[in-house]
């Protein structure tokens, strides 16, 4: 019996020793595994960040398109029909006010004027004869050689002859007016932008033949909200942006129509362009009008916005954790979207660090370190 107990005691000691060895081996293995895990943990990623900067005076630029036009544009044509005899200008020619641009064949009109002048001369001769006759009959009336009835008839004949002379002169003047209407002269200084017929063509009354544009006096017409147009005073200088130019062009406010268009709900504002600027009639320009944003928020670059569920947007906030930061998404509301930046508001405190870009390289909860800090979204 004692031998059995001794054997049992020896077996228990061996088993306990085995258990202790196993525990030691497991502990060493666990320590090695933990060490391997710690060594394999990724280092925090360097990211570009910016600080949330709430801007109570934030303003946005509203752009309103306008069209550069000449102050005066005329489609010139003849007021009477006829065959075009000569056109002195072509497209691109600069002309001065009063220059002869085109004329009709006026030979028939000149012949009619000659005939009318002859009729006027004939009527003048008859008037002179009637006047002399009236003078002699007046002397005979005083001597009693003719009756008053006879004298009245002579005086009436004189007046009729004078009326015929005036009518002939008026007819001649009317023909001279037709002669004047047979030419086109420049009503103002400008450049010819269109020529719609050539010599030999038959012109109809009022048919546009030439188009003349005044280039030295350009203006801009812009449709603006009534409240915006009311903020301009006469001769206020504003800057317009031209797509083909880097430098803006300057213009002076002249007036607004003060009548709201039923379709666009805007009024037409007219600005006079300063002379000597490299712009041309027909170009499109834009007027930038800054208006305040009635909302508390801050600007972020568009690259900082992540699209969430149900059309919501979020940004990533860097939350301090030990010696690094973790990324936490925060839902925000977009108030104003521009080409390179967005004005947002949401559960973000002023001054918190935000992820500025690189959304495709991160995941929520990832550990990061700020690498480059931008002052604010530009």
PAFI-331500 format. One record per residue (C-alpha): x, y, z; residue in three letters. Coordinates in Angstrom, 2 decimals. Each point is the difference from the previous one (the first is absolute). Layout:
N
+---------+---------+---------+--------+
:       X :       Y :       Z : residu :
+---------+---------+---------+--------+
:       X :       Y :       Z :    ALA :
...
+---------+---------+---------+--------+
***
This chain:
378
+---------+---------+---------+--------+
:       X :       Y :       Z : residu :
+---------+---------+---------+--------+
:    0.00 :    0.00 :    0.00 :    UNK :
:    2.77 :    2.37 :    0.89 :    UNK :
:    1.68 :   -0.96 :   -3.27 :    UNK :
:   -3.15 :    0.99 :   -1.89 :    UNK :
:   -0.17 :    3.34 :    1.77 :    UNK :
:    3.64 :    0.68 :   -0.81 :    UNK :
:   -0.66 :   -0.73 :   -3.66 :    UNK :
:   -3.07 :    2.21 :   -0.02 :    UNK :
:    1.93 :    2.85 :    1.60 :    UNK :
:    2.74 :   -0.30 :   -2.55 :    UNK :
:   -2.53 :    0.05 :   -2.86 :    UNK :
:   -1.68 :    3.11 :    1.38 :    UNK :
:    3.30 :    1.80 :    0.21 :    UNK :
:    0.82 :   -0.91 :   -3.58 :    UNK :
:   -3.44 :    1.21 :   -1.19 :    UNK :
:    0.34 :    3.27 :    1.88 :    UNK :
:    3.38 :    0.56 :   -1.53 :    UNK :
:   -1.42 :   -0.66 :   -3.46 :    UNK :
:   -2.77 :    2.49 :    0.61 :    UNK :
:    2.48 :    2.62 :    1.13 :    UNK :
:    2.13 :   -0.57 :   -3.09 :    UNK :
:   -3.06 :    0.32 :   -2.23 :    UNK :
:   -1.02 :    3.24 :    1.64 :    UNK :
:    3.47 :    1.40 :   -0.46 :    UNK :
:    0.04 :   -1.00 :   -3.66 :    UNK :
:   -3.45 :    1.55 :   -0.56 :    UNK :
:    1.04 :    3.21 :    1.73 :    UNK :
:    3.11 :    0.32 :   -2.10 :    UNK :
:   -2.01 :   -0.68 :   -3.13 :    UNK :
:   -2.59 :    2.60 :    0.99 :    UNK :
:    2.69 :    2.55 :    0.72 :    UNK :
:    1.61 :   -0.68 :   -3.38 :    UNK :
:   -3.36 :    0.28 :   -1.74 :    UNK :
:   -0.73 :    3.28 :    1.75 :    UNK :
:    3.42 :    1.28 :   -0.93 :    UNK :
:   -0.55 :   -1.04 :   -3.60 :    UNK :
:   -3.44 :    1.67 :   -0.05 :    UNK :
:    1.41 :    3.19 :    1.44 :    UNK :
:    2.77 :    0.04 :   -2.54 :    UNK :
:   -2.48 :   -0.66 :   -2.83 :    UNK :
:   -2.40 :    2.86 :    0.95 :    UNK :
:    0.09 :    2.69 :   -2.78 :    UNK :
:    1.42 :    3.42 :    0.76 :    UNK :
:   -2.40 :    3.00 :   -0.09 :    UNK :
:   -0.45 :    1.36 :   -3.52 :    UNK :
:    1.07 :    3.54 :   -0.78 :    UNK :
:   -2.93 :    2.03 :   -1.37 :    UNK :
:   -0.66 :    3.55 :   -1.11 :    UNK :
:   -2.24 :    1.85 :    2.43 :    UNK :
:   -1.58 :    3.40 :    0.58 :    UNK :
:   -1.76 :    1.64 :    2.91 :    UNK :
:   -3.70 :    0.75 :    0.09 :    UNK :
:   -0.16 :    3.78 :   -0.21 :    UNK :
:   -3.50 :    1.35 :    0.57 :    UNK :
:   -0.45 :    3.17 :   -2.03 :    UNK :
:   -2.85 :    2.26 :    1.19 :    UNK :
:    0.62 :    2.42 :   -2.89 :    UNK :
:    0.13 :   -2.60 :   -2.76 :    UNK :
:   -1.06 :    1.30 :   -3.40 :    UNK :
:   -0.60 :   -1.69 :   -3.30 :    UNK :
:    0.40 :    1.33 :   -3.53 :    UNK :
:   -3.06 :   -0.21 :   -2.23 :    UNK :
:    0.88 :    0.23 :   -3.69 :    UNK :
:   -2.38 :    1.71 :   -2.43 :    UNK :
:    0.69 :   -0.26 :   -3.75 :    UNK :
:   -0.09 :    3.06 :   -2.20 :    UNK :
:    0.43 :    0.81 :   -3.68 :    UNK :
:    2.30 :    2.64 :   -1.43 :    UNK :
:   -1.85 :    2.01 :   -2.61 :    UNK :
:    0.57 :    3.18 :   -1.94 :    UNK :
:   -1.98 :    2.94 :    1.22 :    UNK :
:   -1.25 :    0.59 :   -3.56 :    UNK :
:   -0.58 :   -2.59 :   -2.72 :    UNK :
:   -1.83 :    0.77 :   -3.22 :    UNK :
:   -1.23 :   -2.09 :   -2.92 :    UNK :
:    0.24 :    2.46 :   -2.88 :    UNK :
:   -2.12 :   -0.14 :   -3.14 :    UNK :
:   -1.59 :    2.20 :   -2.65 :    UNK :
:   -3.36 :    1.62 :    0.62 :    UNK :
:   -0.99 :   -0.36 :   -3.65 :    UNK :
:    0.24 :   -2.79 :   -2.51 :    UNK :
:    2.55 :    0.00 :   -2.76 :    UNK :
:    3.03 :   -1.64 :   -1.54 :    UNK :
:    3.16 :    0.16 :    2.08 :    UNK :
:    2.56 :    2.02 :   -1.93 :    UNK :
:    2.95 :    0.03 :    2.41 :    UNK :
:    1.06 :   -1.34 :    3.42 :    UNK :
:    3.09 :    1.71 :    1.35 :    UNK :
:    0.70 :   -2.16 :    3.07 :    UNK :
:    0.47 :   -3.63 :    0.95 :    UNK :
:   -0.02 :   -2.03 :    3.20 :    UNK :
:    2.61 :    1.24 :    2.45 :    UNK :
:    0.31 :    3.51 :   -1.43 :    UNK :
:    0.04 :    2.84 :    2.51 :    UNK :
:   -2.07 :    3.01 :   -0.97 :    UNK :
:   -0.59 :    3.50 :    1.32 :    UNK :
:   -3.36 :    1.65 :    0.53 :    UNK :
:   -1.22 :    1.44 :   -3.31 :    UNK :
:    2.06 :   -2.27 :   -2.27 :    UNK :
:   -1.79 :   -1.15 :   -3.16 :    UNK :
:   -0.49 :   -3.76 :    0.31 :    UNK :
:   -2.24 :   -0.90 :   -2.97 :    UNK :
:   -2.29 :    1.52 :   -2.61 :    UNK :
:   -2.71 :   -0.98 :   -2.47 :    UNK :
:   -0.20 :    0.69 :   -3.71 :    UNK :
:   -1.50 :    3.52 :    0.00 :    UNK :
:   -0.12 :    0.81 :   -3.74 :    UNK :
:   -3.80 :   -0.28 :   -0.12 :    UNK :
:   -0.40 :    2.17 :    3.06 :    UNK :
:    2.37 :    2.62 :   -1.38 :    UNK :
:   -2.02 :    0.09 :   -3.25 :    UNK :
:   -3.21 :    0.46 :    2.00 :    UNK :
:    1.62 :    2.81 :    1.96 :    UNK :
:    1.00 :    1.71 :   -3.24 :    UNK :
:   -3.56 :   -0.24 :   -1.27 :    UNK :
:   -1.37 :    1.30 :    3.30 :    UNK :
:    2.42 :    2.93 :   -0.09 :    UNK :
:   -1.19 :    0.83 :   -3.54 :    UNK :
:   -3.62 :   -0.09 :    1.16 :    UNK :
:    0.92 :    2.23 :    2.91 :    UNK :
:    1.65 :    2.49 :   -2.36 :    UNK :
:   -3.04 :   -0.03 :   -2.26 :    UNK :
:   -2.29 :    0.59 :    2.94 :    UNK :
:    2.24 :    2.82 :    1.20 :    UNK :
:   -0.22 :    1.68 :   -3.41 :    UNK :
:   -3.80 :   -0.28 :    0.00 :    UNK :
:   -0.06 :    1.42 :    3.52 :    UNK :
:    2.12 :    2.94 :   -1.07 :    UNK :
:   -2.28 :    0.69 :   -2.98 :    UNK :
:   -3.08 :   -0.25 :    2.19 :    UNK :
:    1.54 :    2.41 :    2.48 :    UNK :
:    0.76 :    2.56 :   -2.73 :    UNK :
:   -3.51 :   -0.35 :   -1.36 :    UNK :
:   -1.42 :    0.57 :    3.47 :    UNK :
:    2.09 :    3.14 :    0.38 :    UNK :
:   -1.25 :    1.47 :   -3.30 :    UNK :
:   -3.61 :   -0.93 :    0.75 :    UNK :
:    0.30 :    1.74 :    3.33 :    UNK :
:    0.89 :    3.27 :   -1.75 :    UNK :
:   -2.92 :   -0.39 :   -2.42 :    UNK :
:   -2.31 :   -0.62 :    2.95 :    UNK :
:    1.09 :    3.24 :    1.61 :    UNK :
:   -0.84 :    1.89 :   -3.23 :    UNK :
:   -3.33 :   -1.75 :   -0.26 :    UNK :
:    0.74 :   -1.79 :   -3.24 :    UNK :
:   -0.77 :   -3.49 :    1.37 :    UNK :
:   -2.42 :   -1.33 :    2.52 :    UNK :
:    0.86 :   -1.37 :    3.44 :    UNK :
:   -1.14 :   -3.44 :   -1.16 :    UNK :
:    2.59 :    0.01 :   -2.77 :    UNK :
:    2.76 :    1.00 :    2.41 :    UNK :
:   -0.97 :   -2.74 :    2.45 :    UNK :
:    0.26 :   -2.57 :   -2.76 :    UNK :
:    3.51 :    1.19 :   -0.91 :    UNK :
:    1.12 :   -0.07 :    3.63 :    UNK :
:   -1.34 :   -3.54 :    0.41 :    UNK :
:    1.92 :   -1.09 :   -3.11 :    UNK :
:    3.19 :    1.38 :    1.55 :    UNK :
:   -0.56 :   -1.94 :    3.20 :    UNK :
:   -0.73 :   -3.18 :   -1.96 :    UNK :
:    3.22 :    0.44 :   -1.99 :    UNK :
:    1.97 :    0.43 :    3.25 :    UNK :
:   -1.59 :   -3.12 :    1.44 :    UNK :
:    0.97 :   -1.99 :   -3.12 :    UNK :
:    3.56 :    1.29 :    0.36 :    UNK :
:    0.15 :   -1.07 :    3.65 :    UNK :
:   -1.39 :   -3.42 :   -0.86 :    UNK :
:    2.60 :   -0.50 :   -2.73 :    UNK :
:    2.77 :    1.07 :    2.39 :    UNK :
:   -1.30 :   -2.39 :    2.66 :    UNK :
:   -0.05 :   -2.85 :   -2.51 :    UNK :
:    3.59 :    0.76 :   -0.89 :    UNK :
:    0.95 :    0.05 :    3.69 :    UNK :
:   -1.69 :   -3.37 :    0.53 :    UNK :
:    2.06 :   -1.46 :   -2.80 :    UNK :
:    3.14 :    1.44 :    1.57 :    UNK :
:   -0.95 :   -1.75 :    3.23 :    UNK :
:   -0.23 :   -3.23 :   -1.98 :    UNK :
:    3.48 :    0.78 :   -1.27 :    UNK :
:    1.23 :    0.40 :    3.58 :    UNK :
:   -1.66 :   -3.28 :    0.94 :    UNK :
:    1.92 :   -1.72 :   -2.77 :    UNK :
:    3.20 :    0.07 :    2.04 :    UNK :
:    1.05 :   -1.54 :    3.32 :    UNK :
:    2.31 :    2.00 :    2.24 :    UNK :
:    1.54 :   -1.07 :    3.31 :    UNK :
:   -2.11 :    1.30 :    2.92 :    UNK :
:    2.93 :   -0.35 :    2.42 :    UNK :
:    3.61 :   -1.14 :    0.18 :    UNK :
:    0.28 :   -3.77 :   -0.09 :    UNK :
:    0.94 :   -3.14 :   -1.86 :    UNK :
:   -1.94 :   -1.86 :   -2.68 :    UNK :
:   -0.87 :   -3.48 :    1.29 :    UNK :
:   -2.21 :   -1.27 :   -2.83 :    UNK :
:   -0.59 :    0.60 :   -3.73 :    UNK :
:   -3.11 :   -1.70 :   -1.33 :    UNK :
:   -0.06 :    0.99 :   -3.70 :    UNK :
:    2.22 :    1.06 :   -2.86 :    UNK :
:   -0.17 :    2.43 :   -2.90 :    UNK :
:   -2.74 :   -0.71 :   -2.49 :    UNK :
:   -2.45 :   -1.48 :    2.48 :    UNK :
:   -3.46 :    1.52 :    0.34 :    UNK :
:   -0.46 :    1.43 :    3.47 :    UNK :
:   -3.40 :    0.03 :    1.67 :    UNK :
:   -1.06 :    2.81 :    2.34 :    UNK :
:    1.30 :   -0.72 :    3.51 :    UNK :
:    1.99 :   -3.07 :   -1.05 :    UNK :
:    3.19 :   -0.20 :    2.17 :    UNK :
:    3.03 :    0.42 :   -2.18 :    UNK :
:    2.80 :    0.82 :    2.47 :    UNK :
:    0.41 :   -0.43 :    3.74 :    UNK :
:    1.97 :    2.62 :    1.89 :    UNK :
:    1.22 :   -0.42 :    3.58 :    UNK :
:    1.44 :    2.72 :    2.19 :    UNK :
:    3.16 :   -1.51 :    1.52 :    UNK :
:    1.33 :    2.94 :    1.97 :    UNK :
:   -2.92 :   -0.03 :    2.44 :    UNK :
:   -0.60 :   -3.47 :    1.45 :    UNK :
:   -2.33 :   -0.92 :    2.82 :    UNK :
:   -0.93 :   -3.05 :    2.05 :    UNK :
:   -3.59 :   -1.05 :    0.68 :    UNK :
:   -0.51 :   -2.30 :    2.98 :    UNK :
:   -3.13 :   -1.45 :    1.55 :    UNK :
:    0.23 :    0.56 :    3.77 :    UNK :
:   -2.36 :   -0.51 :    2.92 :    UNK :
:   -1.73 :    3.25 :    0.84 :    UNK :
:    1.62 :    0.13 :    3.45 :    UNK :
:    3.48 :   -0.33 :   -1.52 :    UNK :
:   -0.60 :    2.59 :   -2.75 :    UNK :
:   -1.33 :    2.46 :    2.58 :    UNK :
:    3.37 :   -0.13 :    1.78 :    UNK :
:    1.82 :    1.69 :   -2.89 :    UNK :
:    0.24 :    3.77 :   -0.41 :    UNK :
:    0.74 :    1.80 :   -3.25 :    UNK :
:    3.70 :   -0.14 :   -1.02 :    UNK :
:    0.79 :   -2.81 :    2.46 :    UNK :
:    2.90 :   -1.99 :   -1.46 :    UNK :
:   -0.35 :   -3.79 :   -0.07 :    UNK :
:    2.21 :   -2.77 :   -1.39 :    UNK :
:   -1.22 :   -2.58 :   -2.52 :    UNK :
:    1.73 :   -3.30 :   -0.64 :    UNK :
:    0.59 :   -1.05 :   -3.59 :    UNK :
:    0.52 :   -3.72 :   -0.62 :    UNK :
:    2.76 :    0.56 :   -2.52 :    UNK :
:    1.93 :    2.42 :    2.20 :    UNK :
:    1.63 :   -0.22 :    3.40 :    UNK :
:   -0.29 :    3.69 :    0.81 :    UNK :
:   -3.52 :    1.35 :    0.59 :    UNK :
:   -1.47 :    2.91 :   -1.95 :    UNK :
:   -1.31 :    3.15 :    1.66 :    UNK :
:   -3.39 :    1.57 :   -0.64 :    UNK :
:   -2.07 :    2.83 :    1.47 :    UNK :
:   -3.60 :   -0.47 :    1.08 :    UNK :
:   -2.31 :    2.18 :   -2.06 :    UNK :
:   -3.56 :   -1.01 :    0.81 :    UNK :
:   -2.43 :   -2.89 :    0.49 :    UNK :
:   -3.36 :   -0.59 :   -1.59 :    UNK :
:   -1.75 :   -0.15 :    3.43 :    UNK :
:   -2.52 :   -2.36 :   -1.60 :    UNK :
:    0.06 :   -3.64 :    1.09 :    UNK :
:   -0.12 :   -2.47 :   -2.88 :    UNK :
:   -2.87 :   -2.44 :    0.42 :    UNK :
:    2.01 :   -3.01 :   -1.09 :    UNK :
:    3.45 :    0.58 :    1.51 :    UNK :
:   -1.20 :    2.10 :    2.98 :    UNK :
:    2.95 :    2.35 :   -0.54 :    UNK :
:    0.52 :    3.59 :   -1.09 :    UNK :
:    2.36 :    1.01 :   -2.79 :    UNK :
:    3.04 :    1.92 :    1.23 :    UNK :
:    2.13 :    1.91 :   -2.52 :    UNK :
:    3.72 :    0.62 :    0.52 :    UNK :
:    2.25 :    2.13 :   -2.26 :    UNK :
:    3.36 :   -1.64 :   -0.73 :    UNK :
:    3.10 :    2.09 :    0.48 :    UNK :
:    1.77 :    0.85 :   -3.28 :    UNK :
:    3.15 :   -1.78 :   -1.13 :    UNK :
:   -0.80 :   -3.47 :    1.35 :    UNK :
:    0.57 :   -3.15 :   -2.05 :    UNK :
:   -3.61 :   -1.08 :   -0.36 :    UNK :
:   -2.39 :   -0.17 :   -2.92 :    UNK :
:   -3.73 :    0.18 :   -0.52 :    UNK :
:   -1.65 :   -3.39 :    0.36 :    UNK :
:    2.27 :   -1.33 :    2.76 :    UNK :
:   -1.49 :   -1.56 :    3.14 :    UNK :
:    1.14 :    1.40 :    3.35 :    UNK :
:   -0.85 :   -0.81 :    3.61 :    UNK :
:   -0.65 :    2.30 :    2.92 :    UNK :
:    0.93 :   -1.34 :    3.45 :    UNK :
:   -2.25 :    1.26 :    2.80 :    UNK :
:    0.92 :   -0.99 :    3.55 :    UNK :
:   -2.88 :   -0.77 :    2.36 :    UNK :
:    0.19 :   -1.13 :    3.66 :    UNK :
:   -0.74 :   -3.60 :    1.02 :    UNK :
:   -2.77 :   -0.03 :    2.60 :    UNK :
:    1.28 :   -3.10 :    1.80 :    UNK :
:    2.71 :   -0.94 :    2.51 :    UNK :
:    2.56 :   -2.27 :   -1.55 :    UNK :
:    3.44 :   -0.32 :   -1.52 :    UNK :
:    1.66 :   -0.68 :   -3.34 :    UNK :
:    1.56 :   -3.36 :   -0.88 :    UNK :
:    1.52 :   -1.17 :   -3.28 :    UNK :
:   -2.22 :   -2.22 :   -2.10 :    UNK :
:    2.61 :   -2.76 :    0.39 :    UNK :
:   -0.84 :   -0.14 :    3.73 :    UNK :
:   -3.64 :   -1.02 :   -0.53 :    UNK :
:   -0.96 :   -3.68 :    0.15 :    UNK :
:   -3.34 :   -1.12 :   -1.37 :    UNK :
:   -2.08 :   -1.91 :    2.51 :    UNK :
:   -3.34 :   -1.75 :    0.01 :    UNK :
:   -3.25 :    1.57 :   -1.18 :    UNK :
:    1.80 :    2.86 :   -1.68 :    UNK :
:    1.67 :    1.23 :    3.18 :    UNK :
:    3.55 :    1.32 :    0.13 :    UNK :
:    2.62 :   -0.38 :    2.67 :    UNK :
:    3.48 :    1.15 :    0.86 :    UNK :
:    2.65 :   -1.74 :    2.07 :    UNK :
:    1.05 :    1.54 :    3.33 :    UNK :
:    3.36 :   -0.88 :    1.60 :    UNK :
:   -0.63 :   -1.06 :    3.61 :    UNK :
:    3.09 :   -0.17 :    2.29 :    UNK :
:    0.86 :   -3.50 :    1.23 :    UNK :
:    3.27 :   -0.73 :    1.88 :    UNK :
:    2.81 :    1.22 :   -2.25 :    UNK :
:   -2.09 :    0.19 :   -3.21 :    UNK :
:   -3.49 :    0.78 :   -1.28 :    UNK :
:   -2.91 :   -2.10 :   -1.17 :    UNK :
:   -2.35 :    0.91 :   -2.83 :    UNK :
:   -3.66 :    0.44 :    0.87 :    UNK :
:   -2.64 :    0.88 :   -2.62 :    UNK :
:   -2.38 :    2.88 :    0.78 :    UNK :
:   -3.13 :    0.73 :   -2.03 :    UNK :
:   -0.14 :    3.55 :   -1.39 :    UNK :
:   -2.43 :    2.06 :   -2.06 :    UNK :
:    1.19 :    1.71 :   -3.17 :    UNK :
:   -1.13 :    3.61 :   -0.09 :    UNK :
:    1.90 :    1.24 :   -3.04 :    UNK :
:    1.92 :   -2.00 :   -2.62 :    UNK :
:    2.63 :    1.62 :   -2.19 :    UNK :
:    2.56 :   -1.43 :   -2.42 :    UNK :
:    2.79 :   -0.69 :    2.50 :    UNK :
:   -1.62 :    0.49 :    3.39 :    UNK :
:   -3.21 :   -0.58 :    1.94 :    UNK :
:   -1.55 :    1.96 :    2.87 :    UNK :
:   -1.32 :   -2.50 :    2.56 :    UNK :
:   -1.48 :   -0.09 :    3.47 :    UNK :
:   -0.41 :   -2.85 :    2.44 :    UNK :
:    1.20 :   -1.61 :    3.25 :    UNK :
:    3.54 :    1.31 :   -0.26 :    UNK :
:    1.57 :    2.33 :    2.55 :    UNK :
:    1.94 :    3.07 :   -1.03 :    UNK :
:    3.70 :   -0.83 :   -0.18 :    UNK :
:   -0.29 :   -3.77 :   -0.35 :    UNK :
:    2.37 :   -1.73 :   -2.40 :    UNK :
:   -1.61 :   -1.29 :   -3.19 :    UNK :
:    1.25 :   -2.32 :   -2.70 :    UNK :
:    0.66 :    2.20 :   -3.04 :    UNK :
:    0.45 :   -2.64 :   -2.72 :    UNK :
:    0.87 :   -3.62 :   -0.71 :    UNK :
:   -3.37 :   -1.56 :    0.81 :    UNK :
:    0.78 :   -2.96 :   -2.23 :    UNK :
:    2.91 :   -1.04 :    2.25 :    UNK :
:   -1.69 :   -0.02 :    3.41 :    UNK :
:   -2.69 :   -1.85 :    1.96 :    UNK :
:   -2.06 :    1.12 :    3.02 :    UNK :
:    1.88 :   -0.53 :    3.25 :    UNK :
:    3.40 :   -0.08 :   -1.66 :    UNK :
:    2.93 :    1.44 :    1.92 :    UNK :
:    1.62 :    2.98 :   -1.72 :    UNK :
:    2.44 :    2.82 :    0.60 :    UNK :
:   -0.25 :    3.53 :   -1.47 :    UNK :
:    2.61 :    0.50 :   -2.70 :    UNK :
:   -1.01 :    3.23 :   -1.73 :    UNK :
:   -2.40 :    2.50 :    1.52 :    UNK :
:   -1.85 :    2.43 :   -2.23 :    UNK :
:   -1.19 :    3.29 :    1.46 :    UNK :
:   -3.48 :   -0.19 :   -1.55 :    UNK :
:   -1.79 :   -0.90 :   -3.21 :    UNK :
:    0.74 :    2.59 :   -2.66 :    UNK :
+---------+---------+---------+--------+
***
